[in-house]
Amino acid sequence: MVKRRKDSAPARLRPVAEVVEKILDRCGLRKQRDLFRLYASWEEIVGGRLASHSQVLRLRGGVLEVRVDQAVWMQHLQLQKRYILAAVNRYLGEDLIEDIFWRFGVLEDVAANEHPAAEEEPRPVFGAELEPETEELLQALPDPRLRETFRRLIGEAKGRA
């Protein structure tokens, strides 16, 4: 916990979205956030028909890797690549993705991954100290439970890095 000096001014309250963006940038988690956004919104970006045959895998540098379940759909997606690339970057609000790499394979069942198996061990919570700048950003959040949740999430993310 960061102790404030008595002569320091109280933290200015900021919108949660602003604080979250700054924390993600400070902790190097922006790429994961962008990948999650693409994964969660893939159907919205490319449409239901294309999304039913493809799935976002990973983001490496500026290359988005997408798994495709059938060769004919891979060819179709390749022909639509520049339109999909433009739609992805438009969705992200900036030109983060330079290319799309199509990978042939079986699509994962998303519903099965939403609920981990009961015998799976819970991940440990890492109690790493946060940088003073990150702690100061957290202090700008008005809700103490939200601040603590972010502290825990940042600690876990740093522990996996």
CORQUI-V194905 format. One record per helix or strand of 3 or more residues. SS is the DSSP state (H for helix, E for strand). FROM is the first residue (numbers start at 0). LEN is the number of residues. Records with the same first field share a line. If there is no record, write none. Layout:
BEGIN
SS->FROM-LEN, FROM-LEN
END
This chain:
BEGIN
H->15-11, 29-17, 47-4, 70-9, 80-12, 109-5, 131-8, 143-17
E->53-7, 62-6, 98-6
END
